[in-house]
Amino acid sequence: MNKVSLTALVREHLESARAASSGRSAHTVYGGHEHSLRQTLIALTAGSDLDEHESPGEATLQVLHGRVQVTNAQAHWDGSSGDHIVIPPSRHGVHALEDSAVLLTVVKPVGPHV
C-alpha cells in the first residue's frame, strides 16, 4: 500500500507552476505505462491552459484547489474545489480561472499499442 498527501502535492506543484514559464506542473500520483489506471496531479496558475487535445479514454477530473473550466466545441463545464467532472470523449481543453490543482484519472488499455 502507498499513501500520498494530495494536500502536500498541491502545495508543492502550485509553487512549481508559479516558477515555470508555462504556468504548469504535473506529477503522476499512480500508474504509468504498465497500468490501466493513471492518476496525475496537474497544477495550473491563473490564466494557464491545457490546450485542446484528444480525449485519452475514459477520464475524470477532480478539482482539488481553485477553479477551472473544461471546454469542448459544444459546451463548457466550470469546476471548483471538491467538484468532479467527467471528461468529454471529444477534443477538449482546460483553463485555470485561478491558481488551481486537479487530479486527472484516466483508464487506458494495457498492452502493446497498435
N, CA, C and O atoms as a GROMACS GRO file, in nm:
protein
  456
    1MET      N    1   0.085  -0.118   0.000
    1MET     CA    2   0.000   0.000   0.000
    1MET      C    3   0.089   0.124   0.000
    1MET      O    4   0.198   0.124   0.058
    2ASN      N    5   0.041   0.227  -0.065
    2ASN     CA    6   0.117   0.352  -0.074
    2ASN      C    7   0.024   0.468  -0.039
    2ASN      O    8  -0.087   0.476  -0.090
    3LYS      N    9   0.069   0.555   0.048
    3LYS     CA   10  -0.010   0.671   0.089
    3LYS      C   11   0.059   0.798   0.041
    3LYS      O   12   0.180   0.814   0.056
    4VAL      N   13  -0.020   0.888  -0.016
    4VAL     CA   14   0.033   1.014  -0.068
    4VAL      C   15  -0.055   1.127  -0.016
    4VAL      O   16  -0.178   1.115  -0.015
    5SER      N   17   0.005   1.235   0.027
    5SER     CA   18  -0.071   1.353   0.069
    5SER      C   19  -0.098   1.440  -0.053
    5SER      O   20  -0.008   1.505  -0.105
    6LEU      N   21  -0.224   1.441  -0.098
    6LEU     CA   22  -0.259   1.527  -0.211
    6LEU      C   23  -0.247   1.674  -0.173
    6LEU      O   24  -0.213   1.759  -0.256
    7THR      N   25  -0.274   1.705  -0.047
    7THR     CA   26  -0.262   1.844   0.000
    7THR      C   27  -0.118   1.893  -0.015
    7THR      O   28  -0.095   2.005  -0.061
    8ALA      N   29  -0.022   1.809   0.024
    8ALA     CA   30   0.120   1.847   0.012
    8ALA      C   31   0.160   1.857  -0.135
    8ALA      O   32   0.233   1.949  -0.173
    9LEU      N   33   0.112   1.763  -0.218
    9LEU     CA   34   0.144   1.768  -0.362
    9LEU      C   35   0.086   1.893  -0.427
    9LEU      O   36   0.151   1.954  -0.512
   10VAL      N   37  -0.035   1.931  -0.388
   10VAL     CA   38  -0.095   2.054  -0.443
   10VAL      C   39  -0.007   2.173  -0.409
   10VAL      O   40   0.025   2.254  -0.496
   11ARG      N   41   0.030   2.184  -0.285
   11ARG     CA   42   0.115   2.298  -0.240
   11ARG      C   43   0.247   2.299  -0.318
   11ARG      O   44   0.287   2.404  -0.370
   12GLU      N   45   0.313   2.184  -0.327
   12GLU     CA   46   0.442   2.173  -0.396
   12GLU      C   47   0.431   2.206  -0.544
   12GLU      O   48   0.515   2.279  -0.598
   13HIS      N   49   0.329   2.154  -0.610
   13HIS     CA   50   0.320   2.174  -0.755
   13HIS      C   51   0.262   2.309  -0.793
   13HIS      O   52   0.289   2.358  -0.903
   14LEU      N   53   0.184   2.371  -0.706
   14LEU     CA   54   0.145   2.509  -0.733
   14LEU      C   55   0.268   2.600  -0.727
   14LEU      O   56   0.280   2.693  -0.807
   15GLU      N   57   0.358   2.574  -0.632
   15GLU     CA   58   0.484   2.650  -0.627
   15GLU      C   59   0.564   2.631  -0.755
   15GLU      O   60   0.615   2.727  -0.812
   16SER      N   61   0.575   2.506  -0.799
   16SER     CA   62   0.649   2.476  -0.922
   16SER      C   63   0.584   2.542  -1.044
   16SER      O   64   0.653   2.595  -1.131
   17ALA      N   65   0.451   2.539  -1.049
   17ALA     CA   66   0.380   2.601  -1.162
   17ALA      C   67   0.402   2.751  -1.165
   17ALA      O   68   0.419   2.810  -1.272
   18ARG      N   69   0.404   2.812  -1.047
   18ARG     CA   70   0.427   2.958  -1.040
   18ARG      C   71   0.567   2.995  -1.087
   18ARG      O   72   0.588   3.105  -1.138
   19ALA      N   73   0.663   2.904  -1.070
   19ALA     CA   74   0.801   2.930  -1.112
   19ALA      C   75   0.825   2.892  -1.259
   19ALA      O   76   0.926   2.934  -1.316
   20ALA      N   77   0.735   2.816  -1.320
   20ALA     CA   78   0.753   2.768  -1.457
   20ALA      C   79   0.698   2.869  -1.558
   20ALA      O   80   0.594   2.930  -1.534
   21SER      N   81   0.768   2.886  -1.669
   21SER     CA   82   0.721   2.980  -1.772
   21SER      C   83   0.587   2.934  -1.832
   21SER      O   84   0.509   3.017  -1.879
   22SER      N   85   0.561   2.805  -1.831
   22SER     CA   86   0.436   2.752  -1.886
   22SER      C   87   0.320   2.771  -1.790
   22SER      O   88   0.204   2.764  -1.831
   23GLY      N   89   0.349   2.797  -1.661
   23GLY     CA   90   0.244   2.811  -1.562
   23GLY      C   91   0.183   2.677  -1.522
   23GLY      O   92   0.072   2.672  -1.469
   24ARG      N   93   0.257   2.567  -1.548
   24ARG     CA   94   0.204   2.433  -1.521
   24ARG      C   95   0.308   2.347  -1.450
   24ARG      O   96   0.428   2.369  -1.461
   25SER      N   97   0.256   2.249  -1.377
   25SER     CA   98   0.341   2.146  -1.318
   25SER      C   99   0.254   2.022  -1.302
   25SER      O  100   0.135   2.032  -1.273
   26ALA      N  101   0.313   1.904  -1.322
   26ALA     CA  102   0.236   1.781  -1.313
   26ALA      C  103   0.318   1.672  -1.246
   26ALA      O  104   0.441   1.674  -1.249
   27HIS      N  105   0.246   1.576  -1.186
   27HIS     CA  106   0.310   1.464  -1.118
   27HIS      C  107   0.218   1.343  -1.127
   27HIS      O  108   0.100   1.351  -1.092
   28THR      N  109   0.271   1.229  -1.174
   28THR     CA  110   0.193   1.106  -1.176
   28THR      C  111   0.184   1.054  -1.034
   28THR      O  112   0.286   1.019  -0.974
   29VAL      N  113   0.063   1.050  -0.980
   29VAL     CA  114   0.039   1.004  -0.844
   29VAL      C  115   0.034   0.852  -0.841
   29VAL      O  116   0.087   0.789  -0.750
   30TYR      N  117  -0.029   0.794  -0.943
   30TYR     CA  118  -0.040   0.649  -0.951
   30TYR      C  119  -0.043   0.608  -1.098
   30TYR      O  120  -0.098   0.678  -1.182
   31GLY      N  121   0.016   0.493  -1.126
   31GLY     CA  122   0.007   0.436  -1.260
   31GLY      C  123   0.128   0.464  -1.343
   31GLY      O  124   0.234   0.505  -1.293
   32GLY      N  125   0.112   0.443  -1.468
   32GLY     CA  126   0.220   0.455  -1.564
   32GLY      C  127   0.190   0.365  -1.680
   32GLY      O  128   0.077   0.317  -1.694
   33HIS      N  129   0.287   0.340  -1.763
   33HIS     CA  130   0.265   0.262  -1.884
   33HIS      C  131   0.223   0.118  -1.856
   33HIS      O  132   0.155   0.057  -1.939
   34GLU      N  133   0.262   0.064  -1.742
   34GLU     CA  134   0.230  -0.075  -1.712
   34GLU      C  135   0.094  -0.092  -1.643
   34GLU      O  136   0.054  -0.204  -1.614
   35HIS      N  137   0.023   0.017  -1.618
   35HIS     CA  138  -0.107   0.013  -1.551
   35HIS      C  139  -0.217   0.064  -1.644
   35HIS      O  140  -0.192   0.145  -1.734
   36SER      N  141  -0.339   0.016  -1.622
   36SER     CA  142  -0.451   0.069  -1.700
   36SER      C  143  -0.507   0.196  -1.635
   36SER      O  144  -0.570   0.276  -1.703
   37LEU      N  145  -0.485   0.214  -1.505
   37LEU     CA  146  -0.531   0.333  -1.434
   37LEU      C  147  -0.413   0.427  -1.414
   37LEU      O  148  -0.306   0.386  -1.369
   38ARG      N  149  -0.434   0.553  -1.448
   38ARG     CA  150  -0.330   0.655  -1.424
   38ARG      C  151  -0.396   0.776  -1.360
   38ARG      O  152  -0.500   0.824  -1.406
   39GLN      N  153  -0.334   0.825  -1.252
   39GLN     CA  154  -0.382   0.945  -1.186
   39GLN      C  155  -0.268   1.046  -1.183
   39GLN      O  156  -0.158   1.017  -1.136
   40THR      N  157  -0.297   1.165  -1.234
   40THR     CA  158  -0.196   1.270  -1.245
   40THR      C  159  -0.246   1.397  -1.180
   40THR      O  160  -0.356   1.444  -1.210
   41LEU      N  161  -0.166   1.452  -1.090
   41LEU     CA  162  -0.197   1.582  -1.032
   41LEU      C  163  -0.141   1.687  -1.128
   41LEU      O  164  -0.024   1.682  -1.166
   42ILE      N  165  -0.224   1.783  -1.166
   42ILE     CA  166  -0.183   1.891  -1.255
   42ILE      C  167  -0.211   2.024  -1.185
   42ILE      O  168  -0.324   2.051  -1.144
   43ALA      N  169  -0.108   2.106  -1.172
   43ALA     CA  170  -0.123   2.239  -1.114
   43ALA      C  171  -0.110   2.342  -1.226
   43ALA      O  172  -0.023   2.332  -1.312
   44LEU      N  173  -0.199   2.440  -1.224
   44LEU     CA  174  -0.203   2.546  -1.326
   44LEU      C  175  -0.217   2.681  -1.257
   44LEU      O  176  -0.297   2.697  -1.165
   45THR      N  177  -0.139   2.779  -1.302
   45THR     CA  178  -0.156   2.914  -1.250
   45THR      C  179  -0.275   2.980  -1.320
   45THR      O  180  -0.316   2.938  -1.429
   46ALA      N  181  -0.329   3.082  -1.258
   46ALA     CA  182  -0.444   3.153  -1.314
   46ALA      C  183  -0.415   3.196  -1.457
   46ALA      O  184  -0.311   3.255  -1.485
   47GLY      N  185  -0.508   3.167  -1.547
   47GLY     CA  186  -0.492   3.205  -1.688
   47GLY      C  187  -0.421   3.102  -1.773
   47GLY      O  188  -0.419   3.114  -1.895
   48SER      N  189  -0.361   3.000  -1.710
   48SER     CA  190  -0.291   2.896  -1.786
   48SER      C  191  -0.390   2.797  -1.847
   48SER      O  192  -0.503   2.783  -1.801
   49ASP      N  193  -0.343   2.729  -1.951
   49ASP     CA  194  -0.430   2.635  -2.022
   49ASP      C  195  -0.361   2.502  -2.046
   49ASP      O  196  -0.238   2.494  -2.055
   50LEU      N  197  -0.442   2.399  -2.057
   50LEU     CA  198  -0.403   2.275  -2.123
   50LEU      C  199  -0.474   2.285  -2.256
   50LEU      O  200  -0.595   2.269  -2.264
   51ASP      N  201  -0.398   2.312  -2.361
   51ASP     CA  202  -0.458   2.335  -2.492
   51ASP      C  203  -0.547   2.218  -2.533
   51ASP      O  204  -0.532   2.107  -2.483
   52GLU      N  205  -0.638   2.245  -2.625
   52GLU     CA  206  -0.729   2.144  -2.673
   52GLU      C  207  -0.653   2.020  -2.719
   52GLU      O  208  -0.552   2.030  -2.789
   53HIS      N  209  -0.703   1.904  -2.678
   53HIS     CA  210  -0.637   1.777  -2.711
   53HIS      C  211  -0.742   1.666  -2.719
   53HIS      O  212  -0.855   1.683  -2.673
   54GLU      N  213  -0.703   1.554  -2.776
   54GLU     CA  214  -0.793   1.440  -2.786
   54GLU      C  215  -0.817   1.381  -2.648
   54GLU      O  216  -0.732   1.391  -2.559
   55SER      N  217  -0.932   1.320  -2.631
   55SER     CA  218  -0.961   1.252  -2.506
   55SER      C  219  -0.874   1.128  -2.495
   55SER      O  220  -0.862   1.052  -2.592
   56PRO      N  221  -0.812   1.106  -2.378
   56PRO     CA  222  -0.721   0.993  -2.362
   56PRO      C  223  -0.792   0.860  -2.337
   56PRO      O  224  -0.726   0.758  -2.316
   57GLY      N  225  -0.923   0.858  -2.338
   57GLY     CA  226  -1.002   0.741  -2.299
   57GLY      C  227  -1.095   0.786  -2.188
   57GLY      O  228  -1.117   0.905  -2.169
   58GLU      N  229  -1.150   0.690  -2.115
   58GLU     CA  230  -1.237   0.729  -2.003
   58GLU      C  231  -1.155   0.809  -1.904
   58GLU      O  232  -1.047   0.767  -1.863
   59ALA      N  233  -1.208   0.926  -1.865
   59ALA     CA  234  -1.130   1.013  -1.776
   59ALA      C  235  -1.222   1.101  -1.693
   59ALA      O  236  -1.332   1.138  -1.734
   60THR      N  237  -1.173   1.134  -1.574
   60THR     CA  238  -1.242   1.228  -1.487
   60THR      C  239  -1.141   1.330  -1.434
   60THR      O  240  -1.020   1.305  -1.433
   61LEU      N  241  -1.193   1.443  -1.392
   61LEU     CA  242  -1.110   1.549  -1.336
   61LEU      C  243  -1.171   1.588  -1.201
   61LEU      O  244  -1.287   1.628  -1.195
   62GLN      N  245  -1.094   1.576  -1.094
   62GLN     CA  246  -1.138   1.619  -0.963
   62GLN      C  247  -1.064   1.747  -0.930
   62GLN      O  248  -0.940   1.749  -0.930
   63VAL      N  249  -1.137   1.853  -0.901
   63VAL     CA  250  -1.074   1.981  -0.868
   63VAL      C  251  -1.037   1.978  -0.720
   63VAL      O  252  -1.123   1.969  -0.632
   64LEU      N  253  -0.907   1.986  -0.694
   64LEU     CA  254  -0.856   1.982  -0.556
   64LEU      C  255  -0.841   2.122  -0.497
   64LEU      O  256  -0.853   2.140  -0.376
   65HIS      N  257  -0.814   2.220  -0.583
   65HIS     CA  258  -0.789   2.357  -0.538
   65HIS      C  259  -0.820   2.452  -0.653
   65HIS      O  260  -0.787   2.423  -0.768
   66GLY      N  261  -0.884   2.564  -0.623
   66GLY     CA  262  -0.907   2.666  -0.725
   66GLY      C  263  -1.031   2.643  -0.809
   66GLY      O  264  -1.125   2.575  -0.768
   67ARG      N  265  -1.028   2.703  -0.928
   67ARG     CA  266  -1.141   2.694  -1.023
   67ARG      C  267  -1.088   2.674  -1.164
   67ARG      O  268  -0.993   2.741  -1.205
   68VAL      N  269  -1.148   2.581  -1.237
   68VAL     CA  270  -1.108   2.553  -1.375
   68VAL      C  271  -1.232   2.548  -1.464
   68VAL      O  272  -1.345   2.538  -1.416
   69GLN      N  273  -1.206   2.556  -1.593
   69GLN     CA  274  -1.313   2.540  -1.691
   69GLN      C  275  -1.266   2.438  -1.794
   69GLN      O  276  -1.160   2.453  -1.854
   70VAL      N  277  -1.349   2.334  -1.815
   70VAL     CA  278  -1.324   2.234  -1.918
   70VAL      C  279  -1.414   2.269  -2.035
   70VAL      O  280  -1.534   2.291  -2.017
   71THR      N  281  -1.357   2.275  -2.157
   71THR     CA  282  -1.435   2.315  -2.273
   71THR      C  283  -1.418   2.215  -2.387
   71THR      O  284  -1.314   2.150  -2.400
   72ASN      N  285  -1.522   2.204  -2.468
   72ASN     CA  286  -1.510   2.138  -2.598
   72ASN      C  287  -1.588   2.222  -2.697
   72ASN      O  288  -1.634   2.331  -2.661
   73ALA      N  289  -1.605   2.176  -2.819
   73ALA     CA  290  -1.668   2.257  -2.923
   73ALA      C  291  -1.814   2.288  -2.891
   73ALA      O  292  -1.869   2.386  -2.941
   74GLN      N  293  -1.878   2.205  -2.810
   74GLN     CA  294  -2.021   2.222  -2.784
   74GLN      C  295  -2.056   2.290  -2.652
   74GLN      O  296  -2.161   2.352  -2.641
   75ALA      N  297  -1.968   2.278  -2.551
   75ALA     CA  298  -2.008   2.325  -2.418
   75ALA      C  299  -1.885   2.354  -2.332
   75ALA      O  300  -1.771   2.334  -2.373
   76HIS      N  301  -1.913   2.402  -2.210
   76HIS     CA  302  -1.807   2.416  -2.110
   76HIS      C  303  -1.863   2.380  -1.973
   76HIS      O  304  -1.983   2.390  -1.948
   77TRP      N  305  -1.774   2.336  -1.886
   77TRP     CA  306  -1.810   2.296  -1.751
   77TRP      C  307  -1.715   2.366  -1.656
   77TRP      O  308  -1.593   2.354  -1.668
   78ASP      N  309  -1.771   2.441  -1.560
   78ASP     CA  310  -1.691   2.508  -1.458
   78ASP      C  311  -1.680   2.416  -1.337
   78ASP      O  312  -1.778   2.353  -1.297
   79GLY      N  313  -1.561   2.410  -1.280
   79GLY     CA  314  -1.541   2.329  -1.161
   79GLY      C  315  -1.462   2.406  -1.057
   79GLY      O  316  -1.369   2.480  -1.090
   80SER      N  317  -1.499   2.386  -0.930
   80SER     CA  318  -1.425   2.445  -0.819
   80SER      C  319  -1.393   2.336  -0.719
   80SER      O  320  -1.438   2.223  -0.732
   81SER      N  321  -1.314   2.371  -0.618
   81SER     CA  322  -1.266   2.272  -0.520
   81SER      C  323  -1.379   2.178  -0.478
   81SER      O  324  -1.487   2.221  -0.438
   82GLY      N  325  -1.350   2.049  -0.488
   82GLY     CA  326  -1.447   1.947  -0.450
   82GLY      C  327  -1.531   1.895  -0.565
   82GLY      O  328  -1.600   1.794  -0.550
   83ASP      N  329  -1.528   1.963  -0.680
   83ASP     CA  330  -1.609   1.918  -0.795
   83ASP      C  331  -1.540   1.805  -0.870
   83ASP      O  332  -1.418   1.796  -0.874
   84HIS      N  333  -1.623   1.720  -0.928
   84HIS     CA  334  -1.578   1.604  -1.006
   84HIS      C  335  -1.640   1.618  -1.144
   84HIS      O  336  -1.763   1.625  -1.156
   85ILE      N  337  -1.559   1.623  -1.248
   85ILE     CA  338  -1.606   1.644  -1.385
   85ILE      C  339  -1.570   1.523  -1.470
   85ILE      O  340  -1.455   1.479  -1.470
   86VAL      N  341  -1.668   1.468  -1.541
   86VAL     CA  342  -1.640   1.361  -1.636
   86VAL      C  343  -1.591   1.426  -1.764
   86VAL      O  344  -1.659   1.512  -1.821
   87ILE      N  345  -1.471   1.387  -1.809
   87ILE     CA  346  -1.411   1.446  -1.929
   87ILE      C  347  -1.488   1.399  -2.052
   87ILE      O  348  -1.514   1.279  -2.066
   88PRO      N  349  -1.524   1.491  -2.141
   88PRO     CA  350  -1.597   1.450  -2.261
   88PRO      C  351  -1.509   1.363  -2.351
   88PRO      O  352  -1.387   1.379  -2.353
   89PRO      N  353  -1.571   1.270  -2.426
   89PRO     CA  354  -1.493   1.182  -2.512
   89PRO      C  355  -1.445   1.250  -2.641
   89PRO      O  356  -1.390   1.184  -2.729
   90SER      N  357  -1.464   1.379  -2.651
   90SER     CA  358  -1.423   1.456  -2.769
   90SER      C  359  -1.303   1.544  -2.734
   90SER      O  360  -1.259   1.548  -2.619
   91ARG      N  361  -1.249   1.614  -2.835
   91ARG     CA  362  -1.139   1.709  -2.810
   91ARG      C  363  -1.185   1.810  -2.705
   91ARG      O  364  -1.300   1.854  -2.706
   92HIS      N  365  -1.095   1.844  -2.616
   92HIS     CA  366  -1.130   1.935  -2.507
   92HIS      C  367  -1.004   2.005  -2.457
   92HIS      O  368  -0.892   1.965  -2.487
   93GLY      N  369  -1.025   2.110  -2.380
   93GLY     CA  370  -0.916   2.183  -2.318
   93GLY      C  371  -0.953   2.218  -2.175
   93GLY      O  372  -1.068   2.204  -2.134
   94VAL      N  373  -0.853   2.264  -2.098
   94VAL     CA  374  -0.876   2.304  -1.959
   94VAL      C  375  -0.813   2.442  -1.940
   94VAL      O  376  -0.700   2.466  -1.982
   95HIS      N  377  -0.887   2.530  -1.877
   95HIS     CA  378  -0.841   2.666  -1.850
   95HIS      C  379  -0.850   2.692  -1.699
   95HIS      O  380  -0.954   2.665  -1.638
   96ALA      N  381  -0.744   2.742  -1.639
   96ALA     CA  382  -0.744   2.775  -1.496
   96ALA      C  383  -0.798   2.916  -1.478
   96ALA      O  384  -0.739   3.013  -1.525
   97LEU      N  385  -0.910   2.928  -1.409
   97LEU     CA  386  -0.970   3.058  -1.381
   97LEU      C  387  -0.897   3.128  -1.266
   97LEU      O  388  -0.900   3.251  -1.255
   98GLU      N  389  -0.831   3.049  -1.182
   98GLU     CA  390  -0.744   3.098  -1.075
   98GLU      C  391  -0.640   2.990  -1.052
   98GLU      O  392  -0.650   2.882  -1.110
   99ASP      N  393  -0.539   3.016  -0.967
   99ASP     CA  394  -0.440   2.912  -0.938
   99ASP      C  395  -0.516   2.787  -0.896
   99ASP      O  396  -0.600   2.792  -0.805
  100SER      N  397  -0.487   2.675  -0.962
  100SER     CA  398  -0.568   2.555  -0.943
  100SER      C  399  -0.484   2.429  -0.946
  100SER      O  400  -0.373   2.427  -1.000
  101ALA      N  401  -0.539   2.323  -0.887
  101ALA     CA  402  -0.480   2.190  -0.896
  101ALA      C  403  -0.592   2.090  -0.914
  101ALA      O  404  -0.695   2.098  -0.847
  102VAL      N  405  -0.572   1.998  -1.006
  102VAL     CA  406  -0.672   1.897  -1.036
  102VAL      C  407  -0.608   1.759  -1.034
  102VAL      O  408  -0.487   1.745  -1.051
  103LEU      N  409  -0.690   1.658  -1.011
  103LEU     CA  410  -0.645   1.520  -1.019
  103LEU      C  411  -0.713   1.457  -1.140
  103LEU      O  412  -0.834   1.435  -1.140
  104LEU      N  413  -0.635   1.429  -1.242
  104LEU     CA  414  -0.684   1.367  -1.365
  104LEU      C  415  -0.673   1.216  -1.350
  104LEU      O  416  -0.565   1.165  -1.322
  105THR      N  417  -0.783   1.145  -1.367
  105THR     CA  418  -0.785   0.999  -1.361
  105THR      C  419  -0.823   0.947  -1.499
  105THR      O  420  -0.927   0.984  -1.554
  106VAL      N  421  -0.738   0.861  -1.555
  106VAL     CA  422  -0.758   0.808  -1.689
  106VAL      C  423  -0.746   0.656  -1.684
  106VAL      O  424  -0.659   0.601  -1.617
  107VAL      N  425  -0.836   0.589  -1.756
  107VAL     CA  426  -0.828   0.444  -1.771
  107VAL      C  427  -0.792   0.416  -1.916
  107VAL      O  428  -0.862   0.457  -2.008
  108LYS      N  429  -0.680   0.346  -1.934
  108LYS     CA  430  -0.633   0.312  -2.070
  108LYS      C  431  -0.609   0.163  -2.077
  108LYS      O  432  -0.578   0.100  -1.976
  109PRO      N  433  -0.624   0.105  -2.196
  109PRO     CA  434  -0.593  -0.037  -2.208
  109PRO      C  435  -0.444  -0.062  -2.186
  109PRO      O  436  -0.359   0.020  -2.223
  110VAL      N  437  -0.414  -0.176  -2.126
  110VAL     CA  438  -0.274  -0.215  -2.103
  110VAL      C  439  -0.232  -0.306  -2.217
  110VAL      O  440  -0.312  -0.382  -2.271
  111GLY      N  441  -0.106  -0.299  -2.253
  111GLY     CA  442  -0.054  -0.388  -2.356
  111GLY      C  443   0.003  -0.312  -2.472
  111GLY      O  444   0.010  -0.189  -2.471
  112PRO      N  445   0.043  -0.386  -2.575
  112PRO     CA  446   0.105  -0.321  -2.692
  112PRO      C  447   0.004  -0.229  -2.762
  112PRO      O  448  -0.114  -0.262  -2.777
  113HIS      N  449   0.054  -0.114  -2.802
  113HIS     CA  450  -0.032  -0.018  -2.874
  113HIS      C  451  -0.019  -0.045  -3.023
  113HIS      O  452   0.090  -0.070  -3.075
  114VAL      N  453  -0.132  -0.039  -3.089
  114VAL     CA  454  -0.134  -0.066  -3.232
  114VAL      C  455  -0.127   0.060  -3.312
  114VAL      O  456  -0.128   0.056  -3.435
   0.00000   0.00000   0.00000
